[in-house]
């Protein structure tokens, strides 16, 4: 699992969007954590792989629209 996006917000809040390869399904999953708690998980495999990028982009935009600040993920985050 690797951290794709890291966001911060006033008050010390932190959000991460992580990606995981799901080998048995030949798919991808993105997982959203806010302040260390799981908020959302979506799995994409088969025909749904085609919408992975647009769904991920929409989730990132929701954070940005909500006043979160994008930060570069740490080099070893999610390792």
VEXMARKE-363788 format. One record per atom (N, C-alpha, C, O): residue in three letters; atom name; z negated, y negated, x. Coordinates in pm, 1 decimal, padded with zeros to 6 digits. Layout:
N
@r = ALA a = CA up = Z north = Y east = X
...
This chain:
79
@r = UNK a = N up = 00000.0 north = 00116.2 east = 00085.7
@r = UNK a = CA up = 00000.0 north = 00000.0 east = 00000.0
@r = UNK a = C up = 00000.0 north = -00122.8 east = 00090.6
@r = UNK a = O up = -00070.2 north = -00127.4 east = 00191.6
@r = UNK a = N up = 00079.3 north = -00221.0 east = 00052.7
@r = UNK a = CA up = 00085.0 north = -00343.5 east = 00132.1
@r = UNK a = C up = 00074.7 north = -00464.4 east = 00041.2
@r = UNK a = O up = 00115.7 north = -00460.4 east = -00074.8
@r = UNK a = N up = 00019.6 north = -00571.4 east = 00095.0
@r = UNK a = CA up = 00005.6 north = -00695.9 east = 00020.5
@r = UNK a = C up = 00138.6 north = -00770.9 east = 00029.8
@r = UNK a = O up = 00184.4 north = -00806.0 east = 00138.6
@r = UNK a = N up = 00198.9 north = -00794.5 east = -00085.5
@r = UNK a = CA up = 00324.0 north = -00870.0 east = -00091.1
@r = UNK a = C up = 00297.5 north = -01019.4 east = -00102.5
@r = UNK a = O up = 00363.1 north = -01100.2 east = -00036.7
@r = UNK a = N up = 00200.9 north = -01055.7 east = -00186.6
@r = UNK a = CA up = 00170.5 north = -01195.8 east = -00213.9
@r = UNK a = C up = 00019.8 north = -01214.8 east = -00216.5
@r = UNK a = O up = -00055.1 north = -01130.0 east = -00264.9
@r = UNK a = N up = -00021.8 north = -01327.6 east = -00163.5
@r = UNK a = CA up = -00161.3 north = -01368.0 east = -00164.6
@r = UNK a = C up = -00167.0 north = -01508.4 east = -00222.3
@r = UNK a = O up = -00090.0 north = -01595.8 east = -00182.5
@r = UNK a = N up = -00258.0 north = -01529.6 east = -00315.7
@r = UNK a = CA up = -00274.0 north = -01659.5 east = -00381.0
@r = UNK a = C up = -00420.2 north = -01700.3 east = -00374.9
@r = UNK a = O up = -00509.5 north = -01615.6 east = -00377.9
@r = UNK a = N up = -00444.3 north = -01831.1 east = -00366.3
@r = UNK a = CA up = -00579.6 north = -01883.6 east = -00374.0
@r = UNK a = C up = -00584.1 north = -01991.9 east = -00480.5
@r = UNK a = O up = -00482.4 north = -02050.6 east = -00517.4
@r = UNK a = N up = -00706.0 north = -02016.5 east = -00528.7
@r = UNK a = CA up = -00726.4 north = -02118.5 east = -00630.1
@r = UNK a = C up = -00863.3 north = -02181.8 east = -00605.4
@r = UNK a = O up = -00952.4 north = -02119.0 east = -00548.2
@r = UNK a = N up = -00878.4 north = -02304.7 east = -00648.5
@r = UNK a = CA up = -01004.8 north = -02376.0 east = -00631.3
@r = UNK a = C up = -01121.6 north = -02289.7 east = -00678.0
@r = UNK a = O up = -01109.4 north = -02211.3 east = -00772.1
@r = UNK a = N up = -01233.0 north = -02305.5 east = -00611.3
@r = UNK a = CA up = -01351.1 north = -02227.4 east = -00647.1
@r = UNK a = C up = -01362.3 north = -02098.2 east = -00568.1
@r = UNK a = O up = -01449.8 north = -02015.6 east = -00594.2
@r = UNK a = N up = -01271.9 north = -02081.1 east = -00469.9
@r = UNK a = CA up = -01277.0 north = -01961.3 east = -00386.5
@r = UNK a = C up = -01212.9 north = -01837.6 east = -00447.5
@r = UNK a = O up = -01238.0 north = -01726.5 east = -00400.6
@r = UNK a = N up = -01131.4 north = -01853.7 east = -00550.1
@r = UNK a = CA up = -01066.1 north = -01739.5 east = -00614.1
@r = UNK a = C up = -00948.0 north = -01691.5 east = -00529.8
@r = UNK a = O up = -00876.8 north = -01771.0 east = -00468.6
@r = UNK a = N up = -00929.1 north = -01560.0 east = -00528.2
@r = UNK a = CA up = -00821.9 north = -01497.7 east = -00450.8
@r = UNK a = C up = -00752.3 north = -01395.3 east = -00538.7
@r = UNK a = O up = -00816.8 north = -01318.7 east = -00610.4
@r = UNK a = N up = -00620.8 north = -01394.9 east = -00532.5
@r = UNK a = CA up = -00541.1 north = -01295.7 east = -00604.8
@r = UNK a = C up = -00441.7 north = -01233.9 east = -00507.6
@r = UNK a = O up = -00392.7 north = -01300.4 east = -00416.4
@r = UNK a = N up = -00412.9 north = -01106.8 east = -00528.1
@r = UNK a = CA up = -00314.6 north = -01035.0 east = -00445.8
@r = UNK a = C up = -00221.4 north = -00957.1 east = -00536.4
@r = UNK a = O up = -00262.2 north = -00903.3 east = -00639.3
@r = UNK a = N up = -00096.1 north = -00952.3 east = -00496.4
@r = UNK a = CA up = -00001.3 north = -00859.1 east = -00556.8
@r = UNK a = C up = 00033.9 north = -00760.7 east = -00446.4
@r = UNK a = O up = 00088.7 north = -00797.9 east = -00342.7
@r = UNK a = N up = 00001.6 north = -00636.0 east = -00470.4
@r = UNK a = CA up = 00027.0 north = -00531.1 east = -00371.8
@r = UNK a = C up = 00138.5 north = -00439.8 east = -00420.6
@r = UNK a = O up = 00163.0 north = -00427.3 east = -00540.6
@r = UNK a = N up = 00204.9 north = -00376.8 east = -00325.7
@r = UNK a = CA up = 00313.4 north = -00283.3 east = -00357.8
@r = UNK a = C up = 00278.7 north = -00146.8 east = -00301.3
@r = UNK a = O up = 00223.5 north = -00134.0 east = -00192.0
@r = UNK a = N up = 00313.1 north = -00044.7 east = -00379.7
@r = UNK a = CA up = 00288.0 north = 00092.5 east = -00335.9
@r = UNK a = C up = 00412.1 north = 00175.9 east = -00366.0
@r = UNK a = O up = 00468.2 north = 00168.4 east = -00475.3
@r = UNK a = N up = 00454.2 north = 00255.1 east = -00268.1
@r = UNK a = CA up = 00560.7 north = 00352.1 east = -00291.5
@r = UNK a = C up = 00500.9 north = 00472.4 east = -00362.8
@r = UNK a = O up = 00398.7 north = 00526.2 east = -00320.0
@r = UNK a = N up = 00563.8 north = 00514.2 east = -00470.3
@r = UNK a = CA up = 00517.0 north = 00628.8 east = -00547.5
@r = UNK a = C up = 00613.9 north = 00743.5 east = -00519.4
@r = UNK a = O up = 00714.7 north = 00760.2 east = -00588.0
@r = UNK a = N up = 00581.1 north = 00821.3 east = -00418.0
@r = UNK a = CA up = 00671.8 north = 00923.5 east = -00366.5
@r = UNK a = C up = 00710.5 north = 01029.1 east = -00470.8
@r = UNK a = O up = 00829.1 north = 01060.0 east = -00482.5
@r = UNK a = N up = 00615.6 north = 01085.9 east = -00547.3
@r = UNK a = CA up = 00655.3 north = 01191.1 east = -00641.3
@r = UNK a = C up = 00758.3 north = 01146.4 east = -00744.8
@r = UNK a = O up = 00836.0 north = 01227.7 east = -00794.9
@r = UNK a = N up = 00758.4 north = 01016.0 east = -00776.8
@r = UNK a = CA up = 00850.3 north = 00964.3 east = -00878.4
@r = UNK a = C up = 00967.5 north = 00888.5 east = -00817.9
@r = UNK a = O up = 01054.1 north = 00839.9 east = -00890.5
@r = UNK a = N up = 00970.7 north = 00878.0 east = -00683.5
@r = UNK a = CA up = 01071.3 north = 00795.3 east = -00616.6
@r = UNK a = C up = 01073.7 north = 00655.6 east = -00678.6
@r = UNK a = O up = 01178.0 north = 00604.1 east = -00719.0
@r = UNK a = N up = 00955.9 north = 00597.6 east = -00684.2
@r = UNK a = CA up = 00945.2 north = 00468.2 east = -00748.6
@r = UNK a = C up = 00859.4 north = 00371.3 east = -00671.1
@r = UNK a = O up = 00813.0 north = 00399.7 east = -00560.7
@r = UNK a = N up = 00839.8 north = 00256.8 east = -00731.6
@r = UNK a = CA up = 00756.1 north = 00150.3 east = -00676.6
@r = UNK a = C up = 00656.1 north = 00108.0 east = -00783.1
@r = UNK a = O up = 00681.6 north = 00117.8 east = -00903.1
@r = UNK a = N up = 00543.5 north = 00061.7 east = -00736.1
@r = UNK a = CA up = 00441.4 north = 00009.5 east = -00825.9
@r = UNK a = C up = 00392.5 north = -00122.5 east = -00769.3
@r = UNK a = O up = 00370.8 north = -00134.3 east = -00648.7
@r = UNK a = N up = 00374.9 north = -00222.4 east = -00856.0
@r = UNK a = CA up = 00304.1 north = -00340.4 east = -00809.2
@r = UNK a = C up = 00171.7 north = -00347.6 east = -00882.8
@r = UNK a = O up = 00161.9 north = -00319.7 east = -01002.3
@r = UNK a = N up = 00069.7 north = -00386.3 east = -00806.4
@r = UNK a = CA up = -00066.7 north = -00387.2 east = -00854.7
@r = UNK a = C up = -00122.7 north = -00527.0 east = -00831.1
@r = UNK a = O up = -00109.8 north = -00581.9 east = -00721.7
@r = UNK a = N up = -00184.3 north = -00583.7 east = -00933.0
@r = UNK a = CA up = -00236.3 north = -00719.7 east = -00924.7
@r = UNK a = C up = -00389.5 north = -00714.6 east = -00924.9
@r = UNK a = O up = -00451.4 north = -00655.3 east = -01013.3
@r = UNK a = N up = -00448.2 north = -00778.0 east = -00824.4
@r = UNK a = CA up = -00593.4 north = -00789.3 east = -00814.2
@r = UNK a = C up = -00629.9 north = -00937.7 east = -00818.0
@r = UNK a = O up = -00562.5 north = -01020.1 east = -00756.1
@r = UNK a = N up = -00735.6 north = -00971.4 east = -00890.3
@r = UNK a = CA up = -00789.2 north = -01107.3 east = -00891.8
@r = UNK a = C up = -00938.0 north = -01096.0 east = -00859.4
@r = UNK a = O up = -01013.3 north = -01026.6 east = -00927.6
@r = UNK a = N up = -00977.8 north = -01165.7 east = -00753.9
@r = UNK a = CA up = -01116.8 north = -01162.9 east = -00707.3
@r = UNK a = C up = -01166.7 north = -01019.6 east = -00688.3
@r = UNK a = O up = -01282.0 north = -00988.4 east = -00718.3
@r = UNK a = N up = -01078.7 north = -00933.3 east = -00638.3
@r = UNK a = CA up = -01114.9 north = -00795.9 east = -00607.1
@r = UNK a = C up = -01109.4 north = -00698.4 east = -00722.9
@r = UNK a = O up = -01130.9 north = -00578.9 east = -00702.8
@r = UNK a = N up = -01081.5 north = -00745.2 east = -00842.8
@r = UNK a = CA up = -01074.7 north = -00657.8 east = -00960.5
@r = UNK a = C up = -00930.1 north = -00633.3 east = -01001.2
@r = UNK a = O up = -00847.1 north = -00724.2 east = -00997.3
@r = UNK a = N up = -00901.1 north = -00510.9 east = -01040.0
@r = UNK a = CA up = -00767.3 north = -00475.1 east = -01086.1
@r = UNK a = C up = -00737.2 north = -00548.4 east = -01216.5
@r = UNK a = O up = -00813.5 north = -00539.7 east = -01312.8
@r = UNK a = N up = -00626.4 north = -00619.8 east = -01218.5
@r = UNK a = CA up = -00585.3 north = -00693.4 east = -01337.3
@r = UNK a = C up = -00468.6 north = -00623.8 east = -01407.3
@r = UNK a = O up = -00464.7 north = -00616.0 east = -01530.1
@r = UNK a = N up = -00374.2 north = -00573.8 east = -01328.8
@r = UNK a = CA up = -00251.1 north = -00518.2 east = -01386.4
@r = UNK a = C up = -00187.3 north = -00421.8 east = -01287.7
@r = UNK a = O up = -00199.3 north = -00437.4 east = -01166.2
@r = UNK a = N up = -00119.5 north = -00322.4 east = -01342.1
@r = UNK a = CA up = -00041.2 north = -00229.1 east = -01261.2
@r = UNK a = C up = 00084.2 north = -00192.8 east = -01339.5
@r = UNK a = O up = 00076.8 north = -00158.3 east = -01457.5
@r = UNK a = N up = 00199.1 north = -00200.7 east = -01273.4
@r = UNK a = CA up = 00324.8 north = -00160.6 east = -01337.1
@r = UNK a = C up = 00400.0 north = -00068.8 east = -01243.5
@r = UNK a = O up = 00416.1 north = -00099.0 east = -01125.2
@r = UNK a = N up = 00446.6 north = 00044.4 east = -01296.8
@r = UNK a = CA up = 00522.7 north = 00140.1 east = -01217.6
@r = UNK a = C up = 00669.0 north = 00136.3 east = -01261.0
@r = UNK a = O up = 00701.0 north = 00125.1 east = -01379.4
@r = UNK a = N up = 00756.2 north = 00146.0 east = -01161.4
@r = UNK a = CA up = 00900.3 north = 00141.3 east = -01184.7
@r = UNK a = C up = 00963.9 north = 00262.3 east = -01117.5
@r = UNK a = O up = 00949.4 north = 00281.7 east = -00996.8
@r = UNK a = N up = 01033.2 north = 00342.3 east = -01194.7
@r = UNK a = CA up = 01106.3 north = 00456.2 east = -01139.3
@r = UNK a = C up = 01224.5 north = 00485.1 east = -01230.4
@r = UNK a = O up = 01230.1 north = 00437.9 east = -01344.0
@r = UNK a = N up = 01317.4 north = 00561.9 east = -01180.1
@r = UNK a = CA up = 01436.9 north = 00590.8 east = -01258.4
@r = UNK a = C up = 01512.5 north = 00462.9 east = -01291.2
@r = UNK a = O up = 01534.5 north = 00378.6 east = -01204.2
@r = UNK a = N up = 01551.2 north = 00449.5 east = -01415.1
@r = UNK a = CA up = 01627.7 north = 00332.2 east = -01458.7
@r = UNK a = C up = 01547.8 north = 00202.7 east = -01449.9
@r = UNK a = O up = 01605.8 north = 00094.8 east = -01437.0
@r = UNK a = N up = 01414.3 north = 00212.6 east = -01456.6
@r = UNK a = CA up = 01330.7 north = 00090.9 east = -01450.6
@r = UNK a = C up = 01328.3 north = 00027.9 east = -01311.8
@r = UNK a = O up = 01287.6 north = -00087.5 east = -01298.3
@r = UNK a = N up = 01370.4 north = 00100.0 east = -01208.7
@r = UNK a = CA up = 01376.3 north = 00040.2 east = -01074.4
@r = UNK a = C up = 01465.6 north = -00083.2 east = -01073.0
@r = UNK a = O up = 01444.3 north = -00174.7 east = -00993.4
@r = UNK a = N up = 01563.9 north = -00085.9 east = -01159.5
@r = UNK a = CA up = 01658.0 north = -00197.5 east = -01163.5
@r = UNK a = C up = 01591.4 north = -00328.9 east = -01203.7
@r = UNK a = O up = 01642.3 north = -00436.0 east = -01170.6
@r = UNK a = N up = 01478.0 north = -00322.8 east = -01274.9
@r = UNK a = CA up = 01411.3 north = -00445.6 east = -01318.8
@r = UNK a = C up = 01288.5 north = -00479.3 east = -01234.3
@r = UNK a = O up = 01218.7 north = -00576.5 east = -01263.2
@r = UNK a = N up = 01261.3 north = -00400.3 east = -01130.4
@r = UNK a = CA up = 01143.7 north = -00423.2 east = -01046.4
@r = UNK a = C up = 01140.2 north = -00566.1 east = -00991.9
@r = UNK a = O up = 01040.1 north = -00636.0 east = -01007.3
@r = UNK a = N up = 01247.9 north = -00609.1 east = -00929.0
@r = UNK a = CA up = 01251.3 north = -00741.8 east = -00865.7
@r = UNK a = C up = 01228.5 north = -00854.3 east = -00965.8
@r = UNK a = O up = 01154.9 north = -00948.6 east = -00936.6
@r = UNK a = N up = 01289.8 north = -00845.9 east = -01082.1
@r = UNK a = CA up = 01273.9 north = -00953.2 east = -01180.4
@r = UNK a = C up = 01133.9 north = -00953.6 east = -01241.0
@r = UNK a = O up = 01079.1 north = -01060.6 east = -01267.4
@r = UNK a = N up = 01075.6 north = -00837.8 east = -01263.4
@r = UNK a = CA up = 00939.1 north = -00830.8 east = -01315.8
@r = UNK a = C up = 00838.7 north = -00883.8 east = -01213.6
@r = UNK a = O up = 00744.5 north = -00954.4 east = -01249.6
@r = UNK a = N up = 00858.8 north = -00850.0 east = -01087.2
@r = UNK a = CA up = 00772.5 north = -00899.0 east = -00980.3
@r = UNK a = C up = 00784.7 north = -01051.2 east = -00968.3
@r = UNK a = O up = 00683.9 north = -01121.0 east = -00956.6
@r = UNK a = N up = 00906.2 north = -01101.8 east = -00971.1
@r = UNK a = CA up = 00928.6 north = -01246.1 east = -00962.3
@r = UNK a = C up = 00863.0 north = -01319.4 east = -01079.9
@r = UNK a = O up = 00808.3 north = -01428.2 east = -01062.2
@r = UNK a = N up = 00868.4 north = -01260.8 east = -01198.0
@r = UNK a = CA up = 00806.0 north = -01322.3 east = -01315.5
@r = UNK a = C up = 00654.4 north = -01328.1 east = -01298.9
@r = UNK a = O up = 00591.6 north = -01426.8 east = -01337.2
@r = UNK a = N up = 00595.5 north = -01223.4 east = -01242.4
@r = UNK a = CA up = 00450.0 north = -01221.4 east = -01221.7
@r = UNK a = C up = 00409.1 north = -01325.8 east = -01118.0
@r = UNK a = O up = 00308.7 north = -01394.8 east = -01135.7
@r = UNK a = N up = 00485.8 north = -01337.7 east = -01010.7
@r = UNK a = CA up = 00459.4 north = -01440.0 east = -00908.9
@r = UNK a = C up = 00467.3 north = -01578.3 east = -00972.1
@r = UNK a = O up = 00382.1 north = -01663.2 east = -00946.0
@r = UNK a = N up = 00567.5 north = -01601.3 east = -01054.1
@r = UNK a = CA up = 00584.3 north = -01732.3 east = -01118.8
@r = UNK a = C up = 00466.7 north = -01764.3 east = -01210.5
@r = UNK a = O up = 00427.6 north = -01880.5 east = -01222.3
@r = UNK a = N up = 00409.8 north = -01662.6 east = -01275.7
@r = UNK a = CA up = 00292.9 north = -01685.2 east = -01361.1
@r = UNK a = C up = 00176.1 north = -01739.8 east = -01279.2
@r = UNK a = O up = 00105.7 north = -01830.5 east = -01323.8
@r = UNK a = N up = 00155.7 north = -01685.0 east = -01160.4
@r = UNK a = CA up = 00048.6 north = -01736.9 east = -01075.0
@r = UNK a = C up = 00076.8 north = -01882.0 east = -01035.8
@r = UNK a = O up = -00011.1 north = -01967.7 east = -01045.7
@r = UNK a = N up = 00198.6 north = -01908.9 east = -00991.8
@r = UNK a = CA up = 00233.4 north = -02044.4 east = -00949.4
@r = UNK a = C up = 00220.0 north = -02143.9 east = -01065.2
@r = UNK a = O up = 00168.7 north = -02254.4 east = -01047.0
@r = UNK a = N up = 00265.6 north = -02104.8 east = -01182.0
@r = UNK a = CA up = 00254.4 north = -02190.6 east = -01300.0
@r = UNK a = C up = 00107.9 north = -02212.8 east = -01339.4
@r = UNK a = O up = 00074.2 north = -02314.1 east = -01400.7
@r = UNK a = N up = 00021.7 north = -02117.9 east = -01304.0
@r = UNK a = CA up = -00120.2 north = -02126.7 east = -01336.9
@r = UNK a = C up = -00201.9 north = -02203.9 east = -01234.6
@r = UNK a = O up = -00324.6 north = -02206.5 east = -01242.9
@r = UNK a = N up = -00135.6 north = -02266.6 east = -01138.3
@r = UNK a = CA up = -00205.9 north = -02349.5 east = -01042.3
@r = UNK a = C up = -00253.7 north = -02277.0 east = -00917.8
@r = UNK a = O up = -00328.5 north = -02334.0 east = -00838.4
@r = UNK a = N up = -00212.4 north = -02153.5 east = -00899.4
@r = UNK a = CA up = -00248.1 north = -02079.2 east = -00779.0
@r = UNK a = C up = -00158.9 north = -02125.7 east = -00664.1
@r = UNK a = O up = -00044.5 north = -02166.0 east = -00685.5
@r = UNK a = N up = -00212.2 north = -02119.7 east = -00542.2
@r = UNK a = CA up = -00139.3 north = -02159.3 east = -00421.4
@r = UNK a = C up = -00101.4 north = -02033.5 east = -00344.4
@r = UNK a = O up = -00187.3 north = -01951.7 east = -00311.7
@r = UNK a = N up = 00027.5 north = -02018.6 east = -00315.9
@r = UNK a = CA up = 00074.3 north = -01903.3 east = -00236.5
@r = UNK a = C up = 00032.6 north = -01921.1 east = -00091.3
@r = UNK a = O up = 00049.2 north = -02028.8 east = -00033.9
@r = UNK a = N up = -00021.2 north = -01816.0 east = -00032.7
@r = UNK a = CA up = -00064.4 north = -01814.1 east = 00107.0
@r = UNK a = C up = 00005.7 north = -01697.3 east = 00175.9
@r = UNK a = O up = 00041.0 north = -01599.2 east = 00110.5
@r = UNK a = N up = 00025.8 north = -01706.9 east = 00306.0
@r = UNK a = CA up = 00082.2 north = -01591.4 east = 00375.9
@r = UNK a = C up = -00021.9 north = -01479.6 east = 00384.3
@r = UNK a = O up = -00136.0 north = -01504.9 east = 00422.8
@r = UNK a = N up = 00015.7 north = -01356.3 east = 00348.7
@r = UNK a = CA up = -00079.4 north = -01245.5 east = 00358.3
@r = UNK a = C up = -00116.2 north = -01220.9 east = 00505.3
@r = UNK a = O up = -00034.8 north = -01242.6 east = 00595.1
@r = UNK a = N up = -00238.9 north = -01175.6 east = 00528.1
@r = UNK a = CA up = -00280.9 north = -01138.7 east = 00663.7
@r = UNK a = C up = -00194.9 north = -01023.4 east = 00712.9
@r = UNK a = O up = -00151.6 north = -00939.6 east = 00633.8
@r = UNK a = N up = -00170.4 north = -01018.8 east = 00841.9
@r = UNK a = CA up = -00083.5 north = -00915.8 east = 00900.7
@r = UNK a = C up = -00133.3 north = -00775.7 east = 00872.0
@r = UNK a = O up = -00052.5 north = -00684.0 east = 00857.5
@r = UNK a = N up = -00265.2 north = -00756.4 east = 00863.3
@r = UNK a = CA up = -00318.2 north = -00621.9 east = 00841.0
@r = UNK a = C up = -00369.4 north = -00601.5 east = 00699.8
@r = UNK a = O up = -00432.9 north = -00499.7 east = 00672.2
@r = UNK a = N up = -00343.5 north = -00696.1 east = 00608.2
@r = UNK a = CA up = -00392.1 north = -00683.9 east = 00471.7
@r = UNK a = C up = -00328.1 north = -00565.5 east = 00401.9
@r = UNK a = O up = -00207.3 north = -00543.8 east = 00411.8
@r = UNK a = N up = -00409.9 north = -00489.5 east = 00331.3
@r = UNK a = CA up = -00361.6 north = -00375.4 east = 00256.5
@r = UNK a = C up = -00335.9 north = -00253.6 east = 00338.9
@r = UNK a = O up = -00289.4 north = -00152.8 east = 00285.6
@r = UNK a = N up = -00364.4 north = -00257.9 east = 00469.1
@r = UNK a = CA up = -00340.0 north = -00142.8 east = 00555.2
@r = UNK a = C up = -00439.9 north = -00034.2 east = 00531.3
@r = UNK a = O up = -00433.8 north = 00070.5 east = 00595.8
